[in-house]
């Protein structure tokens, strides 16, 4: 049986699309879509347009009657990259019969230019695990891709093309073949190296691993001859288990009126800016952010001195170096101010400043300042608050083979389940990463989700699984409709990734669904308490709280509470993580 690559775990083609992938043309895939052909020489980073490498000489191809077949095309070793592999595919939309030759989704790579059934042309941005192709539509001429060191905070009209999802069977032909990797090459190499090592430890053969990953067998042997691969540059702080493939399933949770029901059925709260930091010794830290008040600046204040690394869009590899000094005066002068004059020494205390305006505030006054708000609303999942949301959560848990949330009525889950609501196009989230794995379900208006260098237009009901990939929600036109994301964060688990592949229609060897555990149907009858988000003041006992508090260190509980988490959530996280405060902080970090 011949397999196509579908990421770290790999999977066979669905029966109706089985085809031979010749070993002379190995393939590597990014998420559900092919990532590279002959990857050793052709895989490239997606960088500034001036540095993009053309993978093959572009060529156009006009399909003829002889080039189509009634079944999947089997390509021999003599096939060339300039000829698209055409199949007469069936349009998956009910009641619509395909009458024109189409391109198999396995033969479409990010960066390729394609024509669609409706006459549109454009560049492939991403291929979903379920086979749908995301295309950036243009007027027939490829446009240079904008490059930003950091995602713009305001919408700029005209810099990004319109995007459309094409179902399998709607891609008619490949017009130009120039593959562009939507992530850093060194990260993809590292992730696949880990897959080879794990496969070897599980007793799998190099030939089998090469077939799944789309790598040459020599490359797999070379990886296995060496020791543990070196982590990618500026990602040295991240947990090895967090690296996984992106899996994307289209329209799985689309339901008419579900977005409106949930938005109107929960008690939303104003979100605030958090910054994740990691100390050089590996300990995590989570801080709320204060902002500079000079002339409406709004920039986030920086701490001095600071020995931690900010985990954010820049993926810093070392702490910011700023030499402390006494030549400043606190601009707030609250009660208890520690630096009322220039003459007061700072000593070994922290202080905060804005480099742009030389705006300073002492540690005591900084704590009394209001937190910097974000442009979105948040709400943790509280079982019983919104029945439609409860049903969606338990459906996702069953679909993706997730552990039982263990939530009592009025309480929250044993792992992070929360929502972000973006009322309009200007609500956004800057790019960031997590050590844990994330399942994100999008409801409401279509909205772009940045995943590494890809811009994924998430439509109502779409679901995505990712790990340490950098991600965020960039601004959209101000008139954009509302959208919410349901986010589930959990410890890495290979069975969850296999479940995602199974949802996308793939046969996955070794996949064993967990036995579903339906929630209790009884309701205690107590009146709903709108306590603080996180469940700490809802009057319920956290699962495991009575048996946990006796052996957990109170200092660990207090440390998590000091980071802004409710006591109930802190106890649950420490219980799940066997008392490890660091692991508990990882689970509690929200998107």
C-alpha positions as CSV (number, residue, x, y, z in Angstrom):
1,X,0.0,0.0,0.0
2,X,1.3,3.4,-0.9
3,X,1.1,6.3,1.4
4,X,1.2,10.1,0.9
5,X,2.7,12.3,3.5
6,X,0.3,14.2,5.8
7,X,2.7,15.4,8.5
8,X,4.4,14.0,11.5
9,X,2.2,10.9,11.9
10,X,1.4,10.4,8.3
11,X,-1.6,8.6,6.9
12,X,-2.7,6.7,3.7
13,X,-4.7,8.2,1.0
14,X,-8.4,7.8,1.2
15,X,-9.4,4.7,-0.9
16,X,-10.9,6.7,-3.7
17,X,-7.7,8.7,-4.2
18,X,-5.0,6.0,-3.8
19,X,-2.1,6.7,-6.1
20,X,1.6,5.7,-6.4
21,X,4.0,8.4,-5.3
22,X,7.3,7.4,-7.0
23,X,10.4,7.4,-4.8
24,X,12.2,9.6,-7.3
25,X,9.8,12.4,-6.4
26,X,9.5,12.4,-2.6
27,X,7.0,14.8,-1.1
28,X,6.9,16.6,2.1
29,X,3.7,18.1,3.4
30,X,2.7,21.1,5.6
31,X,-0.4,20.3,7.5
32,X,-2.9,18.7,5.1
33,X,-1.3,20.1,2.0
34,X,1.9,19.1,0.2
35,X,4.8,21.1,1.4
36,X,7.6,20.4,-1.0
37,X,8.7,18.2,-3.9
38,X,12.4,17.1,-3.8
39,X,12.5,19.0,-0.6
40,X,16.3,18.7,0.1
41,X,17.0,21.3,-2.6
42,X,13.7,23.0,-3.1
43,X,12.2,23.8,0.3
44,X,12.6,27.4,1.1
45,X,11.6,29.9,3.8
46,X,8.9,32.3,3.0
47,X,10.8,35.6,3.3
48,X,10.9,39.0,1.6
49,X,9.7,38.8,-2.0
50,X,13.2,39.7,-3.1
51,X,14.6,36.6,-1.5
52,X,12.0,34.1,-2.7
53,X,13.5,31.2,-4.6
54,X,11.7,29.9,-7.7
55,X,11.3,26.2,-7.2
56,X,10.8,25.2,-10.9
57,X,10.6,27.1,-14.1
58,X,7.0,28.2,-14.4
59,X,5.1,26.8,-17.3
60,X,1.5,26.9,-18.4
61,X,-0.4,23.8,-19.3
62,X,-3.6,23.4,-21.2
63,X,-5.4,20.2,-20.4
64,X,-6.4,18.1,-23.4
65,X,-8.7,15.1,-23.7
66,X,-5.8,12.8,-23.7
67,X,-4.4,14.2,-20.4
68,X,-7.4,13.3,-18.3
69,X,-8.4,9.8,-17.1
70,X,-11.3,8.2,-15.4
71,X,-9.3,7.5,-12.3
72,X,-6.3,8.9,-10.4
73,X,-3.3,9.5,-12.5
74,X,-0.3,7.3,-11.6
75,X,2.9,9.2,-12.3
76,X,6.0,7.3,-13.2
77,X,9.6,8.5,-12.7
78,X,9.6,10.1,-16.1
79,X,6.9,12.7,-15.2
80,X,8.1,16.3,-15.0
81,X,7.3,19.0,-12.5
82,X,6.0,21.2,-15.3
83,X,3.0,18.9,-16.0
84,X,0.1,18.9,-13.6
85,X,-1.2,15.5,-12.7
86,X,-4.8,15.7,-13.8
87,X,-7.7,13.5,-12.6
88,X,-11.3,13.6,-13.4
89,X,-12.5,14.3,-9.9
90,X,-16.0,14.4,-8.6
91,X,-17.3,17.6,-7.2
92,X,-18.1,17.0,-3.5
93,X,-21.0,19.3,-3.4
94,X,-24.3,17.4,-3.4
95,X,-26.2,17.5,-6.6
96,X,-23.4,19.0,-8.6
97,X,-21.7,16.8,-11.2
98,X,-18.2,17.4,-12.3
99,X,-17.8,17.6,-16.1
100,X,-14.2,19.1,-16.4
101,X,-10.8,17.6,-15.6
102,X,-9.5,18.7,-12.2
103,X,-6.3,18.6,-10.3
104,X,-5.9,16.2,-7.4
105,X,-5.3,18.1,-4.2
106,X,-2.2,16.0,-3.5
107,X,-0.6,17.7,-6.6
108,X,-1.2,21.2,-5.3
109,X,1.4,23.0,-3.2
110,X,1.5,26.3,-1.4
111,X,2.7,29.0,-3.8
112,X,1.4,27.3,-7.0
113,X,-0.8,29.3,-9.3
114,X,-4.1,27.6,-10.2
115,X,-7.3,28.2,-12.0
116,X,-10.7,27.4,-10.4
117,X,-13.9,26.0,-11.8
118,X,-15.6,29.4,-11.6
119,X,-12.9,31.0,-13.8
120,X,-10.9,32.6,-10.9
121,X,-7.1,32.3,-10.8
122,X,-4.7,32.9,-8.0
123,X,-2.0,31.5,-5.7
124,X,-2.4,28.6,-3.3
125,X,-2.0,29.7,0.3
126,X,-2.8,26.5,2.0
127,X,-4.2,23.0,1.5
128,X,-6.5,21.7,4.3
129,X,-6.2,18.2,5.7
130,X,-9.7,17.6,4.4
131,X,-8.5,18.4,0.9
132,X,-10.0,22.0,0.4
133,X,-7.6,24.5,-1.2
134,X,-7.3,28.1,0.0
135,X,-6.5,30.4,-2.9
136,X,-5.5,34.1,-2.9
137,X,-7.4,35.4,-5.9
138,X,-5.9,38.0,-8.3
139,X,-6.3,39.4,-11.8
140,X,-4.1,36.7,-13.4
141,X,-0.8,38.3,-12.5
142,X,1.1,37.2,-9.4
143,X,1.6,40.1,-6.9
144,X,4.5,40.5,-4.5
145,X,3.7,39.3,-1.0
146,X,4.0,42.0,1.6
147,X,6.6,41.4,4.3
148,X,6.4,42.7,7.8
149,X,8.7,42.1,10.8
150,X,5.5,42.2,12.9
151,X,1.8,42.1,11.8
152,X,0.4,45.6,11.4
153,X,-1.9,46.7,14.2
154,X,-4.2,48.6,11.8
155,X,-6.0,47.4,8.6
156,X,-4.3,48.7,5.4
157,X,-6.7,48.5,2.4
158,X,-5.4,46.7,-0.7
159,X,-2.3,45.0,0.6
160,X,-3.8,41.5,0.9
161,X,-5.7,39.8,-1.9
162,X,-9.2,38.3,-1.5
163,X,-9.1,34.6,-0.5
164,X,-11.5,31.8,-1.4
165,X,-11.8,28.2,-0.4
166,X,-12.0,25.7,-3.3
167,X,-13.5,22.3,-2.5
168,X,-11.8,19.2,-3.8
169,X,-12.6,19.0,-7.5
170,X,-12.8,22.8,-8.1
171,X,-9.1,23.2,-9.0
172,X,-9.1,22.8,-12.7
173,X,-5.4,23.2,-13.6
174,X,-2.0,24.3,-12.3
175,X,-0.8,27.4,-14.2
176,X,2.5,27.9,-12.5
177,X,4.7,25.8,-10.2
178,X,6.7,27.8,-7.7
179,X,6.5,26.3,-4.3
180,X,6.7,28.6,-1.3
181,X,7.0,27.1,2.2
182,X,4.7,28.7,4.7
183,X,7.0,28.2,7.6
184,X,10.7,28.3,8.4
185,X,12.6,25.4,6.8
186,X,14.6,24.7,9.9
187,X,11.4,24.3,12.0
188,X,10.0,21.8,9.5
189,X,13.3,19.9,9.4
190,X,13.4,19.8,13.2
191,X,9.8,18.6,13.5
192,X,10.3,15.8,11.0
193,X,13.5,14.8,12.7
194,X,11.6,14.3,15.9
195,X,9.1,12.2,14.1
196,X,11.8,9.9,12.8
197,X,13.3,9.4,16.2
198,X,9.9,8.7,17.8
199,X,9.1,6.2,15.0
200,X,12.4,4.4,15.4
201,X,11.8,4.1,19.2
202,X,8.4,2.6,18.4
203,X,10.0,0.0,16.2
204,X,9.2,1.4,12.8
205,X,11.4,1.1,9.8
206,X,13.1,4.0,8.0
207,X,11.4,3.2,4.7
208,X,8.0,3.5,6.4
209,X,9.0,6.8,8.0
210,X,10.3,8.2,4.7
211,X,7.0,7.3,3.0
212,X,4.9,9.0,5.7
213,X,7.0,12.2,5.9
214,X,7.7,12.4,2.1
215,X,11.4,12.5,2.8
216,X,14.1,10.5,1.0
217,X,15.0,7.3,2.9
218,X,18.7,8.5,2.9
219,X,17.5,11.7,4.8
220,X,15.8,9.5,7.4
221,X,18.9,7.3,7.9
222,X,21.0,10.5,8.3
223,X,18.7,11.8,11.0
224,X,18.8,8.5,12.9
225,X,22.6,8.4,12.8
226,X,22.8,11.6,14.7
227,X,21.9,12.5,18.3
228,X,18.9,14.6,19.3
229,X,18.4,17.4,16.6
230,X,19.2,20.9,17.6
231,X,16.2,23.1,18.3
232,X,15.5,25.9,15.7
233,X,17.1,29.3,16.2
234,X,15.2,31.4,18.8
235,X,13.0,28.5,19.7
236,X,15.3,27.0,22.2
237,X,12.9,27.8,25.1
238,X,10.1,25.6,23.7
239,X,9.1,22.2,24.8
240,X,10.0,19.5,22.3
241,X,6.7,17.7,22.6
242,X,4.9,20.9,21.5
243,X,6.1,20.6,17.9
244,X,3.3,19.0,15.7
245,X,1.8,19.3,12.2
246,X,-1.0,21.7,11.4
247,X,-4.3,19.9,10.8
248,X,-7.3,21.7,9.3
249,X,-10.9,20.5,8.9
250,X,-13.4,22.5,6.9
251,X,-17.0,23.3,8.1
252,X,-17.1,20.5,10.6
253,X,-19.0,22.6,13.2
254,X,-21.0,24.9,10.9
255,X,-24.5,25.3,12.3
256,X,-27.0,28.0,11.4
257,X,-27.5,30.5,14.3
258,X,-24.9,28.9,16.6
259,X,-22.6,31.9,16.7
260,X,-25.5,34.3,17.6
261,X,-26.8,31.8,20.3
262,X,-23.4,31.6,22.0
263,X,-22.6,35.4,21.8
264,X,-25.9,36.2,23.4
265,X,-25.8,33.3,25.9
266,X,-22.6,34.0,27.9
267,X,-21.3,36.8,30.1
268,X,-18.4,38.3,28.1
269,X,-15.6,40.2,29.9
270,X,-13.0,42.7,28.7
271,X,-9.7,41.0,27.9
272,X,-6.4,42.5,28.9
273,X,-2.9,42.3,27.5
274,X,-0.8,39.5,28.8
275,X,2.9,38.9,28.1
276,X,4.5,35.4,28.5
277,X,8.1,35.4,29.7
278,X,10.5,32.6,30.3
279,X,13.4,32.9,32.7
280,X,16.8,31.6,31.7
281,X,16.3,28.7,34.1
282,X,13.2,27.6,32.2
283,X,10.6,28.9,34.6
284,X,7.5,30.6,33.0
285,X,6.1,33.9,34.0
286,X,2.8,35.6,33.0
287,X,2.5,39.4,33.3
288,X,-0.3,41.9,32.7
289,X,0.9,44.9,30.7
290,X,0.7,48.5,31.6
291,X,0.9,51.2,29.0
292,X,2.7,54.5,28.6
293,X,0.5,57.5,29.2
294,X,2.6,60.1,27.5
295,X,0.5,61.9,24.9
296,X,-1.7,58.9,24.3
297,X,1.3,56.7,23.4
298,X,-0.1,53.4,24.6
299,X,3.1,51.4,24.2
300,X,3.7,48.6,26.7
301,X,6.0,49.5,29.5
302,X,9.3,47.6,29.8
303,X,10.7,46.3,33.1
304,X,14.3,47.2,34.2
305,X,16.2,45.1,34.9
306,X,14.8,42.0,33.2
307,X,16.5,38.6,33.1
308,X,13.6,36.9,31.3
309,X,12.9,36.3,27.6
310,X,9.7,37.8,26.2
311,X,7.9,35.0,24.3
312,X,6.1,36.8,21.5
313,X,6.1,37.8,17.8
314,X,9.9,38.4,17.8
315,X,10.8,35.0,19.3
316,X,13.7,36.6,21.3
317,X,16.6,34.4,22.1
318,X,18.1,36.4,24.9
319,X,16.8,38.9,27.6
320,X,16.6,42.6,26.7
321,X,19.6,44.4,28.1
322,X,18.9,47.8,29.6
323,X,21.3,49.2,32.2
324,X,19.4,50.5,35.3
325,X,20.0,54.1,36.4
326,X,18.7,56.6,39.0
327,X,18.3,59.6,36.7
328,X,14.5,59.6,36.5
329,X,11.4,60.5,38.5
330,X,8.2,58.4,38.8
331,X,5.5,60.0,36.7
332,X,2.6,58.6,38.7
333,X,3.4,59.6,42.3
334,X,0.8,57.4,43.9
335,X,0.7,56.7,47.7
336,X,3.7,54.6,48.5
337,X,5.7,55.8,45.5
338,X,9.3,54.6,45.6
339,X,10.9,57.3,43.4
340,X,9.4,60.7,44.0
341,X,12.5,62.6,43.0
342,X,15.6,62.2,40.9
343,X,17.7,62.0,44.1
344,X,16.0,58.9,45.4
345,X,18.1,55.8,44.7
346,X,16.6,52.9,42.9
347,X,18.6,50.2,44.7
348,X,17.8,46.7,43.6
349,X,14.1,47.4,42.9
350,X,12.5,47.0,39.5
351,X,11.1,50.0,37.6
352,X,9.3,50.4,34.3
353,X,9.7,52.8,31.4
354,X,8.7,53.6,27.8
355,X,11.9,54.1,25.6
356,X,10.1,56.2,23.1
357,X,9.1,58.9,25.6
358,X,11.5,58.3,28.5
359,X,8.4,57.8,30.6
360,X,9.2,56.1,34.0
361,X,7.2,54.6,36.8
362,X,8.3,52.8,39.9
363,X,7.4,49.3,40.8
364,X,4.8,50.3,43.5
365,X,3.0,52.7,41.2
366,X,3.1,50.4,38.3
367,X,1.1,47.8,40.2
368,X,-1.6,50.4,40.9
369,X,-2.0,51.3,37.2
370,X,-4.8,49.9,35.2
371,X,-4.1,46.9,32.9
372,X,-3.8,47.5,29.2
373,X,-7.0,46.4,27.6
374,X,-7.2,44.5,24.4
375,X,-9.8,44.9,21.6
376,X,-11.6,41.6,22.2
377,X,-13.8,40.0,24.8
378,X,-13.1,36.8,26.6
379,X,-15.1,34.1,28.5
380,X,-14.0,30.8,29.9
381,X,-16.3,27.8,29.4
382,X,-18.7,27.4,32.4
383,X,-20.8,24.3,32.0
384,X,-24.5,25.1,32.1
385,X,-24.2,28.8,31.2
386,X,-25.0,28.2,27.5
387,X,-26.5,24.7,26.5
388,X,-25.5,25.2,22.9
389,X,-21.9,25.9,23.9
390,X,-21.9,22.8,26.2
391,X,-23.1,20.6,23.3
392,X,-20.4,22.1,21.0
393,X,-17.6,21.5,23.6
394,X,-18.6,17.9,24.2
395,X,-18.8,17.3,20.4
396,X,-15.3,18.6,19.9
397,X,-14.0,16.5,22.9
398,X,-15.5,13.4,21.3
399,X,-14.4,14.2,17.7
400,X,-10.8,14.9,18.7
401,X,-10.4,12.1,21.3
402,X,-9.8,14.7,24.0
403,X,-9.8,13.8,27.7
404,X,-13.0,14.2,29.7
405,X,-13.2,17.9,30.7
406,X,-14.4,16.8,34.1
407,X,-16.5,20.0,34.5
408,X,-19.3,20.1,37.0
409,X,-22.3,22.4,36.4
410,X,-21.2,26.0,36.9
411,X,-17.5,24.9,36.8
412,X,-14.8,24.9,34.2
413,X,-12.8,22.1,32.6
414,X,-9.7,20.4,33.9
415,X,-7.8,21.9,30.9
416,X,-8.2,25.3,29.2
417,X,-11.4,25.8,27.3
418,X,-12.2,29.4,26.6
419,X,-13.6,31.8,24.0
420,X,-12.3,34.9,22.3
421,X,-14.9,37.3,20.8
422,X,-13.9,39.7,18.1
423,X,-16.9,42.1,17.7
424,X,-15.6,43.8,14.6
425,X,-12.6,43.8,12.2
426,X,-10.4,45.9,14.5
427,X,-10.4,43.4,17.3
428,X,-7.2,41.4,17.0
429,X,-4.5,39.3,18.7
430,X,-0.8,39.8,18.1
431,X,1.2,36.8,17.0
432,X,2.4,34.5,19.8
433,X,3.2,30.8,20.6
434,X,2.4,28.2,23.2
435,X,4.1,25.0,24.4
436,X,0.8,23.2,24.6
437,X,-1.3,22.0,21.7
438,X,-4.4,24.0,20.6
439,X,-7.7,23.2,18.9
440,X,-9.4,26.3,17.6
441,X,-13.0,26.4,16.2
442,X,-14.1,29.5,14.4
443,X,-17.7,30.7,14.4
444,X,-19.3,33.7,12.8
445,X,-17.8,35.8,10.0
446,X,-14.8,34.6,8.1
447,X,-11.6,35.9,9.6
448,X,-7.9,35.4,8.9
449,X,-5.7,33.4,11.4
450,X,-2.0,33.8,10.9
451,X,-0.2,30.5,11.3
452,X,3.5,31.0,10.9
453,X,3.7,32.7,7.4
454,X,0.4,31.4,6.2
455,X,-2.8,33.5,6.2
456,X,-5.7,31.1,6.8
457,X,-9.2,32.4,6.1
458,X,-11.2,30.6,8.8
459,X,-14.9,30.3,7.9
460,X,-17.8,29.4,10.2
461,X,-17.4,25.9,11.6
462,X,-13.7,25.4,10.5
463,X,-11.4,23.7,13.0
464,X,-7.6,23.7,13.3
465,X,-5.1,21.8,15.4
466,X,-1.6,23.3,15.9
467,X,1.3,23.2,18.4
468,X,4.1,25.6,18.8
469,X,3.3,27.4,15.5
470,X,3.3,31.2,15.8
471,X,-0.3,32.4,15.4
472,X,-2.5,35.4,15.8
473,X,-5.5,37.3,14.4
474,X,-4.5,40.3,12.4
475,X,-6.8,43.3,11.9
476,X,-9.6,43.2,9.2
477,X,-11.7,45.9,7.6
478,X,-13.5,47.8,10.4
479,X,-16.9,46.8,8.9
480,X,-16.1,43.1,9.2
481,X,-18.8,41.1,11.1
482,X,-18.2,39.5,14.5
483,X,-16.4,36.2,15.0
484,X,-15.6,34.1,18.0
485,X,-13.0,31.4,18.5
486,X,-13.6,28.4,20.8
487,X,-10.1,27.4,22.1
488,X,-9.1,24.2,23.8
489,X,-5.5,23.9,25.0
490,X,-4.1,20.6,26.3
491,X,-0.9,18.6,26.7
492,X,0.5,17.1,23.4
493,X,-1.1,13.7,22.6
494,X,-0.5,11.7,19.4
495,X,-4.0,10.2,19.6
496,X,-5.5,13.7,19.2
497,X,-3.6,14.3,16.0
498,X,-4.7,11.0,14.7
499,X,-8.3,11.9,15.5
500,X,-7.9,15.1,13.5
501,X,-6.7,13.0,10.5
502,X,-9.6,10.6,10.9
503,X,-12.0,13.6,10.9
504,X,-10.6,14.8,7.6
505,X,-11.4,11.4,6.0
506,X,-8.1,9.6,6.3
507,X,-7.6,6.1,7.4
508,X,-5.1,6.2,10.3
509,X,-3.4,3.0,11.5
510,X,-3.3,2.7,15.2
511,X,-6.0,5.2,15.9
512,X,-8.3,4.0,18.8
513,X,-11.1,6.5,19.7
514,X,-11.6,7.0,23.4
515,X,-14.9,5.8,24.8
516,X,-17.2,8.8,25.0
517,X,-18.2,9.9,28.4
518,X,-21.5,11.8,28.2
519,X,-22.0,14.5,30.7
520,X,-24.5,14.3,33.5
521,X,-28.0,15.4,32.4
522,X,-29.2,16.3,35.8
523,X,-29.2,20.0,37.0
524,X,-28.9,20.7,40.6
525,X,-31.3,23.6,40.4
526,X,-29.1,26.3,42.0
527,X,-29.4,29.7,40.5
528,X,-26.6,30.7,38.2
529,X,-23.8,32.7,39.8
530,X,-22.1,35.2,37.5
531,X,-18.9,35.1,39.5
532,X,-15.5,36.0,38.1
533,X,-14.2,34.3,34.9
534,X,-12.3,31.1,35.7
535,X,-14.8,29.6,38.2
536,X,-13.1,30.7,41.3
537,X,-16.2,32.4,42.8
538,X,-18.9,30.3,41.4
539,X,-19.6,28.3,44.6
540,X,-18.5,24.9,43.2
541,X,-15.8,22.6,44.4
542,X,-13.1,22.1,41.8
543,X,-12.8,18.5,40.7
544,X,-10.1,16.9,42.9
545,X,-9.9,20.0,45.2
546,X,-10.7,18.1,48.4
547,X,-8.1,15.4,47.7
548,X,-5.6,17.9,46.2
549,X,-5.1,20.7,48.6
550,X,-3.6,18.4,51.2
551,X,-0.6,17.5,49.1
552,X,-0.1,20.5,46.8
553,X,2.3,23.2,47.9
554,X,0.4,26.3,48.9
555,X,3.2,28.4,47.5
556,X,2.6,26.9,44.0
557,X,-1.1,27.7,44.3
558,X,-0.4,31.2,45.4
559,X,2.1,31.7,42.6
560,X,-0.5,30.8,39.9
561,X,-3.1,33.0,41.6
562,X,-0.6,35.9,41.6
563,X,-0.4,35.4,37.8
564,X,-4.1,36.2,37.5
565,X,-5.7,32.7,37.6
566,X,-8.6,31.8,39.9
567,X,-7.8,29.5,42.8
568,X,-10.1,26.8,41.4
569,X,-8.3,26.8,38.0
570,X,-4.9,26.8,39.7
571,X,-5.9,23.7,41.8
572,X,-7.2,21.9,38.7
573,X,-4.1,22.6,36.7
574,X,-1.8,21.5,39.5
575,X,-3.8,18.4,39.9
576,X,-3.7,17.5,36.2
577,X,0.1,18.3,36.1
578,X,0.9,16.2,39.2
579,X,1.8,19.3,41.2
580,X,4.3,20.8,38.7
581,X,3.8,24.6,38.8
582,X,5.6,25.1,35.5
583,X,3.4,22.6,33.6
584,X,0.3,24.0,35.3
585,X,1.2,27.5,34.0
586,X,1.6,26.1,30.5
587,X,-1.9,24.6,30.6
588,X,-3.4,27.8,32.0
589,X,-2.0,30.1,29.3
590,X,-4.9,31.2,27.0
591,X,-5.0,32.3,23.3
